[in-house]
Amino acid sequence: MCFYSKQSKTAVELQHRFKAKFANASDYQATTVNNGFLHPKTPVITNKDSELIQLYNWGLIPHWAKDVTIRKNTLNARMETINQKPSFRDAAKNRCLVLVDGFYEWQWLDDKGKKKQKYLITLPDDEAFAFGGIYNDWVDKSTGEVINTYTILTTDANYFMSIIHNSQKRMPLILNKDTEKDWLNGLAVEQRDIELIATPV
């Protein structure tokens, strides 16, 4: 699973890499750790406007939710079941790119996970890249506030990630430059082998 990410690039660097403009660049803050359980606003590109980088809250809130508490359970969604799960199926066509330049996973060093090694996973050149995600715009019925939220899709770990994330053997859906537009356009996308670097931290 993926609950901690990194996006340390500047707004200018992200705009150059993804050929899109920030809606509000002044609201963006680069960070070395995004803790999903704090539901931070992080940069995404949605299929509503692929030329715009927006800040959405991590943790998808489905349209039928009465309040925001569900989002602690919707940081990730299994790619194989998003069309069946009530929390995700209505948003399954709302695709987005989640912009990151790294993520963190823990390798179990014993059978029960009492000893763990934390790793930062990046591309070899530390370039920004994108997870495949889905999003939803949730309206708080008590205030009328619109909260834009997303979840990161996960898939079976490849060989490299199965060694690192050896407890659950899952990994985020990592898109390469060739599949980012396909994902936004609603095409079927499978996890491709992308060279990754694991750095103990």
C-alpha positions as protocol buffer text, in pm:
chain_id: "A"
residue {
  index: 1
  type: MET
  ca { x: 0 y: 0 z: 0 }
}
residue {
  index: 2
  type: CYS
  ca { x: 107 y: 362 z: -21 }
}
residue {
  index: 3
  type: PHE
  ca { x: 41 y: 598 z: 269 }
}
residue {
  index: 4
  type: TYR
  ca { x: 347 y: 822 z: 256 }
}
residue {
  index: 5
  type: SER
  ca { x: 472 y: 1007 z: -50 }
}
residue {
  index: 6
  type: LYS
  ca { x: 722 y: 1278 z: -140 }
}
residue {
  index: 7
  type: GLN
  ca { x: 684 y: 1576 z: -370 }
}
residue {
  index: 8
  type: SER
  ca { x: 988 y: 1798 z: -332 }
}
residue {
  index: 9
  type: LYS
  ca { x: 989 y: 1956 z: -677 }
}
residue {
  index: 10
  type: THR
  ca { x: 910 y: 2324 z: -725 }
}
residue {
  index: 11
  type: ALA
  ca { x: 593 y: 2440 z: -896 }
}
residue {
  index: 12
  type: VAL
  ca { x: 799 y: 2542 z: -1199 }
}
residue {
  index: 13
  type: GLU
  ca { x: 959 y: 2198 z: -1221 }
}
residue {
  index: 14
  type: LEU
  ca { x: 621 y: 2023 z: -1204 }
}
residue {
  index: 15
  type: GLN
  ca { x: 472 y: 2253 z: -1468 }
}
residue {
  index: 16
  type: HIS
  ca { x: 763 y: 2178 z: -1699 }
}
residue {
  index: 17
  type: ARG
  ca { x: 753 y: 1801 z: -1641 }
}
residue {
  index: 18
  type: PHE
  ca { x: 377 y: 1758 z: -1686 }
}
residue {
  index: 19
  type: LYS
  ca { x: 317 y: 2036 z: -1941 }
}
residue {
  index: 20
  type: ALA
  ca { x: 45 y: 2187 z: -1724 }
}
residue {
  index: 21
  type: LYS
  ca { x: -7 y: 2506 z: -1522 }
}
residue {
  index: 22
  type: PHE
  ca { x: -82 y: 2534 z: -1151 }
}
residue {
  index: 23
  type: ALA
  ca { x: -426 y: 2669 z: -1071 }
}
residue {
  index: 24
  type: ASN
  ca { x: -278 y: 2837 z: -763 }
}
residue {
  index: 25
  type: ALA
  ca { x: 98 y: 2793 z: -750 }
}
residue {
  index: 26
  type: SER
  ca { x: 125 y: 3007 z: -436 }
}
residue {
  index: 27
  type: ASP
  ca { x: -77 y: 2747 z: -241 }
}
residue {
  index: 28
  type: TYR
  ca { x: 161 y: 2465 z: -330 }
}
residue {
  index: 29
  type: GLN
  ca { x: 430 y: 2365 z: -82 }
}
residue {
  index: 30
  type: ALA
  ca { x: 700 y: 2114 z: -169 }
}
residue {
  index: 31
  type: THR
  ca { x: 760 y: 1855 z: 101 }
}
residue {
  index: 32
  type: THR
  ca { x: 979 y: 1553 z: 167 }
}
residue {
  index: 33
  type: VAL
  ca { x: 698 y: 1361 z: 341 }
}
residue {
  index: 34
  type: ASN
  ca { x: 323 y: 1364 z: 273 }
}
residue {
  index: 35
  type: ASN
  ca { x: 147 y: 1164 z: 544 }
}
residue {
  index: 36
  type: GLY
  ca { x: -175 y: 1034 z: 392 }
}
residue {
  index: 37
  type: PHE
  ca { x: -340 y: 1001 z: 733 }
}
residue {
  index: 38
  type: LEU
  ca { x: -323 y: 1380 z: 768 }
}
residue {
  index: 39
  type: HIS
  ca { x: -507 y: 1413 z: 433 }
}
residue {
  index: 40
  type: PRO
  ca { x: -274 y: 1676 z: 286 }
}
residue {
  index: 41
  type: LYS
  ca { x: -348 y: 1871 z: -29 }
}
residue {
  index: 42
  type: THR
  ca { x: -109 y: 1747 z: -295 }
}
residue {
  index: 43
  type: PRO
  ca { x: -80 y: 1817 z: -670 }
}
residue {
  index: 44
  type: VAL
  ca { x: -297 y: 1622 z: -913 }
}
residue {
  index: 45
  type: ILE
  ca { x: -404 y: 1649 z: -1277 }
}
residue {
  index: 46
  type: THR
  ca { x: -760 y: 1537 z: -1346 }
}
residue {
  index: 47
  type: ASN
  ca { x: -927 y: 1420 z: -1664 }
}
residue {
  index: 48
  type: LYS
  ca { x: -1155 y: 1724 z: -1636 }
}
residue {
  index: 49
  type: ASP
  ca { x: -864 y: 1952 z: -1724 }
}
residue {
  index: 50
  type: SER
  ca { x: -539 y: 1782 z: -1821 }
}
residue {
  index: 51
  type: GLU
  ca { x: -358 y: 2116 z: -1859 }
}
residue {
  index: 52
  type: LEU
  ca { x: -418 y: 2223 z: -1499 }
}
residue {
  index: 53
  type: ILE
  ca { x: -238 y: 2116 z: -1181 }
}
residue {
  index: 54
  type: GLN
  ca { x: -469 y: 2137 z: -880 }
}
residue {
  index: 55
  type: LEU
  ca { x: -434 y: 2061 z: -511 }
}
residue {
  index: 56
  type: TYR
  ca { x: -664 y: 1782 z: -387 }
}
residue {
  index: 57
  type: ASN
  ca { x: -693 y: 1619 z: -44 }
}
residue {
  index: 58
  type: TRP
  ca { x: -556 y: 1267 z: -13 }
}
residue {
  index: 59
  type: GLY
  ca { x: -832 y: 1027 z: 95 }
}
residue {
  index: 60
  type: LEU
  ca { x: -1133 y: 994 z: -135 }
}
residue {
  index: 61
  type: ILE
  ca { x: -1474 y: 1090 z: 2 }
}
residue {
  index: 62
  type: PRO
  ca { x: -1757 y: 929 z: -199 }
}
residue {
  index: 63
  type: HIS
  ca { x: -2057 y: 1145 z: -283 }
}
residue {
  index: 64
  type: TRP
  ca { x: -2284 y: 956 z: -42 }
}
residue {
  index: 65
  type: ALA
  ca { x: -2062 y: 1000 z: 265 }
}
residue {
  index: 66
  type: LYS
  ca { x: -2227 y: 1189 z: 551 }
}
residue {
  index: 67
  type: ASP
  ca { x: -1895 y: 1330 z: 673 }
}
residue {
  index: 68
  type: VAL
  ca { x: -1521 y: 1313 z: 608 }
}
residue {
  index: 69
  type: THR
  ca { x: -1437 y: 1026 z: 846 }
}
residue {
  index: 70
  type: ILE
  ca { x: -1438 y: 763 z: 568 }
}
residue {
  index: 71
  type: ARG
  ca { x: -1126 y: 911 z: 409 }
}
residue {
  index: 72
  type: LYS
  ca { x: -891 y: 745 z: 656 }
}
residue {
  index: 73
  type: ASN
  ca { x: -991 y: 417 z: 486 }
}
residue {
  index: 74
  type: THR
  ca { x: -972 y: 544 z: 127 }
}
residue {
  index: 75
  type: LEU
  ca { x: -610 y: 653 z: 89 }
}
residue {
  index: 76
  type: ASN
  ca { x: -556 y: 359 z: -148 }
}
residue {
  index: 77
  type: ALA
  ca { x: -784 y: 156 z: -370 }
}
residue {
  index: 78
  type: ARG
  ca { x: -710 y: -182 z: -519 }
}
residue {
  index: 79
  type: MET
  ca { x: -711 y: -135 z: -896 }
}
residue {
  index: 80
  type: GLU
  ca { x: -874 y: -474 z: -945 }
}
residue {
  index: 81
  type: THR
  ca { x: -1188 y: -388 z: -745 }
}
residue {
  index: 82
  type: ILE
  ca { x: -1261 y: -16 z: -785 }
}
residue {
  index: 83
  type: ASN
  ca { x: -1567 y: -91 z: -999 }
}
residue {
  index: 84
  type: GLN
  ca { x: -1717 y: -310 z: -726 }
}
residue {
  index: 85
  type: LYS
  ca { x: -1633 y: -127 z: -403 }
}
residue {
  index: 86
  type: PRO
  ca { x: -1904 y: 121 z: -294 }
}
residue {
  index: 87
  type: SER
  ca { x: -1643 y: 377 z: -187 }
}
residue {
  index: 88
  type: PHE
  ca { x: -1487 y: 391 z: -533 }
}
residue {
  index: 89
  type: ARG
  ca { x: -1719 y: 263 z: -805 }
}
residue {
  index: 90
  type: ASP
  ca { x: -1900 y: 593 z: -864 }
}
residue {
  index: 91
  type: ALA
  ca { x: -1565 y: 769 z: -903 }
}
residue {
  index: 92
  type: ALA
  ca { x: -1396 y: 500 z: -1112 }
}
residue {
  index: 93
  type: LYS
  ca { x: -1419 y: 707 z: -1430 }
}
residue {
  index: 94
  type: ASN
  ca { x: -1284 y: 1019 z: -1259 }
}
residue {
  index: 95
  type: ARG
  ca { x: -920 y: 956 z: -1333 }
}
residue {
  index: 96
  type: CYS
  ca { x: -627 y: 1163 z: -1219 }
}
residue {
  index: 97
  type: LEU
  ca { x: -250 y: 1173 z: -1205 }
}
residue {
  index: 98
  type: VAL
  ca { x: -108 y: 1203 z: -855 }
}
residue {
  index: 99
  type: LEU
  ca { x: 220 y: 1391 z: -890 }
}
residue {
  index: 100
  type: VAL
  ca { x: 508 y: 1269 z: -674 }
}
residue {
  index: 101
  type: ASP
  ca { x: 883 y: 1223 z: -684 }
}
residue {
  index: 102
  type: GLY
  ca { x: 899 y: 938 z: -435 }
}
residue {
  index: 103
  type: PHE
  ca { x: 713 y: 724 z: -184 }
}
residue {
  index: 104
  type: TYR
  ca { x: 797 y: 533 z: 133 }
}
residue {
  index: 105
  type: GLU
  ca { x: 754 y: 164 z: 214 }
}
residue {
  index: 106
  type: TRP
  ca { x: 861 y: -55 z: 503 }
}
residue {
  index: 107
  type: GLN
  ca { x: 1031 y: -392 z: 458 }
}
residue {
  index: 108
  type: TRP
  ca { x: 959 y: -647 z: 729 }
}
residue {
  index: 109
  type: LEU
  ca { x: 1278 y: -789 z: 875 }
}
residue {
  index: 110
  type: ASP
  ca { x: 1099 y: -1060 z: 1073 }
}
residue {
  index: 111
  type: ASP
  ca { x: 783 y: -1267 z: 1035 }
}
residue {
  index: 112
  type: LYS
  ca { x: 563 y: -1040 z: 1248 }
}
residue {
  index: 113
  type: GLY
  ca { x: 689 y: -703 z: 1134 }
}
residue {
  index: 114
  type: LYS
  ca { x: 828 y: -603 z: 1471 }
}
residue {
  index: 115
  type: LYS
  ca { x: 1150 y: -503 z: 1300 }
}
residue {
  index: 116
  type: LYS
  ca { x: 1120 y: -295 z: 985 }
}
residue {
  index: 117
  type: GLN
  ca { x: 1344 y: -106 z: 745 }
}
residue {
  index: 118
  type: LYS
  ca { x: 1205 y: 212 z: 591 }
}
residue {
  index: 119
  type: TYR
  ca { x: 1284 y: 281 z: 225 }
}
residue {
  index: 120
  type: LEU
  ca { x: 1238 y: 581 z: 0 }
}
residue {
  index: 121
  type: ILE
  ca { x: 1145 y: 468 z: -352 }
}
residue {
  index: 122
  type: THR
  ca { x: 1237 y: 702 z: -638 }
}
residue {
  index: 123
  type: LEU
  ca { x: 1325 y: 701 z: -1004 }
}
residue {
  index: 124
  type: PRO
  ca { x: 1700 y: 671 z: -1070 }
}
residue {
  index: 125
  type: ASP
  ca { x: 1724 y: 1039 z: -1168 }
}
residue {
  index: 126
  type: ASP
  ca { x: 1488 y: 1155 z: -889 }
}
residue {
  index: 127
  type: GLU
  ca { x: 1249 y: 1288 z: -1155 }
}
residue {
  index: 128
  type: ALA
  ca { x: 887 y: 1361 z: -1077 }
}
residue {
  index: 129
  type: PHE
  ca { x: 639 y: 1091 z: -1188 }
}
residue {
  index: 130
  type: ALA
  ca { x: 272 y: 1007 z: -1150 }
}
residue {
  index: 131
  type: PHE
  ca { x: 59 y: 750 z: -973 }
}
residue {
  index: 132
  type: GLY
  ca { x: -270 y: 649 z: -1130 }
}
residue {
  index: 133
  type: GLY
  ca { x: -553 y: 776 z: -913 }
}
residue {
  index: 134
  type: ILE
  ca { x: -924 y: 851 z: -908 }
}
residue {
  index: 135
  type: TYR
  ca { x: -1094 y: 1154 z: -755 }
}
residue {
  index: 136
  type: ASN
  ca { x: -1425 y: 1288 z: -634 }
}
residue {
  index: 137
  type: ASP
  ca { x: -1567 y: 1630 z: -552 }
}
residue {
  index: 138
  type: TRP
  ca { x: -1761 y: 1592 z: -225 }
}
residue {
  index: 139
  type: VAL
  ca { x: -2012 y: 1847 z: -100 }
}
residue {
  index: 140
  type: ASP
  ca { x: -2049 y: 1898 z: 276 }
}
residue {
  index: 141
  type: LYS
  ca { x: -2427 y: 1923 z: 309 }
}
residue {
  index: 142
  type: SER
  ca { x: -2404 y: 2114 z: 636 }
}
residue {
  index: 143
  type: THR
  ca { x: -2183 y: 2393 z: 499 }
}
residue {
  index: 144
  type: GLY
  ca { x: -2199 y: 2367 z: 121 }
}
residue {
  index: 145
  type: GLU
  ca { x: -1820 y: 2341 z: 107 }
}
residue {
  index: 146
  type: VAL
  ca { x: -1678 y: 2141 z: -184 }
}
residue {
  index: 147
  type: ILE
  ca { x: -1384 y: 1920 z: -89 }
}
residue {
  index: 148
  type: ASN
  ca { x: -1179 y: 1774 z: -375 }
}
residue {
  index: 149
  type: THR
  ca { x: -1033 y: 1435 z: -283 }
}
residue {
  index: 150
  type: TYR
  ca { x: -844 y: 1146 z: -442 }
}
residue {
  index: 151
  type: THR
  ca { x: -716 y: 796 z: -381 }
}
residue {
  index: 152
  type: ILE
  ca { x: -405 y: 622 z: -515 }
}
residue {
  index: 153
  type: LEU
  ca { x: -460 y: 296 z: -700 }
}
residue {
  index: 154
  type: THR
  ca { x: -251 y: -6 z: -605 }
}
residue {
  index: 155
  type: THR
  ca { x: -167 y: -325 z: -791 }
}
residue {
  index: 156
  type: ASP
  ca { x: 34 y: -642 z: -738 }
}
residue {
  index: 157
  type: ALA
  ca { x: 396 y: -565 z: -661 }
}
residue {
  index: 158
  type: ASN
  ca { x: 656 y: -630 z: -928 }
}
residue {
  index: 159
  type: TYR
  ca { x: 963 y: -833 z: -835 }
}
residue {
  index: 160
  type: PHE
  ca { x: 1156 y: -530 z: -709 }
}
residue {
  index: 161
  type: MET
  ca { x: 873 y: -401 z: -490 }
}
residue {
  index: 162
  type: SER
  ca { x: 781 y: -748 z: -362 }
}
residue {
  index: 163
  type: ILE
  ca { x: 1123 y: -757 z: -196 }
}
residue {
  index: 164
  type: ILE
  ca { x: 1076 y: -415 z: -38 }
}
residue {
  index: 165
  type: HIS
  ca { x: 706 y: -436 z: 49 }
}
residue {
  index: 166
  type: ASN
  ca { x: 732 y: -800 z: 146 }
}
residue {
  index: 167
  type: SER
  ca { x: 438 y: -805 z: 390 }
}
residue {
  index: 168
  type: GLN
  ca { x: 153 y: -728 z: 149 }
}
residue {
  index: 169
  type: LYS
  ca { x: 332 y: -736 z: -189 }
}
residue {
  index: 170
  type: ARG
  ca { x: 141 y: -439 z: -327 }
}
residue {
  index: 171
  type: MET
  ca { x: 260 y: -120 z: -492 }
}
residue {
  index: 172
  type: PRO
  ca { x: 111 y: 201 z: -630 }
}
residue {
  index: 173
  type: LEU
  ca { x: 11 y: 207 z: -996 }
}
residue {
  index: 174
  type: ILE
  ca { x: 313 y: 391 z: -1137 }
}
residue {
  index: 175
  type: LEU
  ca { x: 259 y: 547 z: -1476 }
}
residue {
  index: 176
  type: ASN
  ca { x: 535 y: 631 z: -1717 }
}
residue {
  index: 177
  type: LYS
  ca { x: 528 y: 926 z: -1955 }
}
residue {
  index: 178
  type: ASP
  ca { x: 379 y: 710 z: -2231 }
}
residue {
  index: 179
  type: THR
  ca { x: 81 y: 594 z: -2025 }
}
residue {
  index: 180
  type: GLU
  ca { x: -13 y: 911 z: -1836 }
}
residue {
  index: 181
  type: LYS
  ca { x: -241 y: 1041 z: -2113 }
}
residue {
  index: 182
  type: ASP
  ca { x: -383 y: 692 z: -2169 }
}
residue {
  index: 183
  type: TRP
  ca { x: -482 y: 679 z: -1803 }
}
residue {
  index: 184
  type: LEU
  ca { x: -652 y: 1018 z: -1815 }
}
residue {
  index: 185
  type: ASN
  ca { x: -831 y: 923 z: -2137 }
}
residue {
  index: 186
  type: GLY
  ca { x: -990 y: 618 z: -1977 }
}
residue {
  index: 187
  type: LEU
  ca { x: -784 y: 352 z: -2151 }
}
residue {
  index: 188
  type: ALA
  ca { x: -679 y: 28 z: -1988 }
}
residue {
  index: 189
  type: VAL
  ca { x: -335 y: 66 z: -1832 }
}
residue {
  index: 190
  type: GLU
  ca { x: -126 y: -206 z: -1673 }
}
residue {
  index: 191
  type: GLN
  ca { x: 169 y: -173 z: -1441 }
}
residue {
  index: 192
  type: ARG
  ca { x: 485 y: -163 z: -1647 }
}
residue {
  index: 193
  type: ASP
  ca { x: 831 y: -231 z: -1516 }
}
residue {
  index: 194
  type: ILE
  ca { x: 990 y: 102 z: -1436 }
}
residue {
  index: 195
  type: GLU
  ca { x: 1340 y: 122 z: -1294 }
}
residue {
  index: 196
  type: LEU
  ca { x: 1317 y: 224 z: -929 }
}
residue {
  index: 197
  type: ILE
  ca { x: 1572 y: 298 z: -661 }
}
residue {
  index: 198
  type: ALA
  ca { x: 1521 y: 200 z: -296 }
}
residue {
  index: 199
  type: THR
  ca { x: 1718 y: 409 z: -46 }
}
residue {
  index: 200
  type: PRO
  ca { x: 1719 y: 311 z: 325 }
}
residue {
  index: 201
  type: VAL
  ca { x: 1609 y: 603 z: 540 }
}
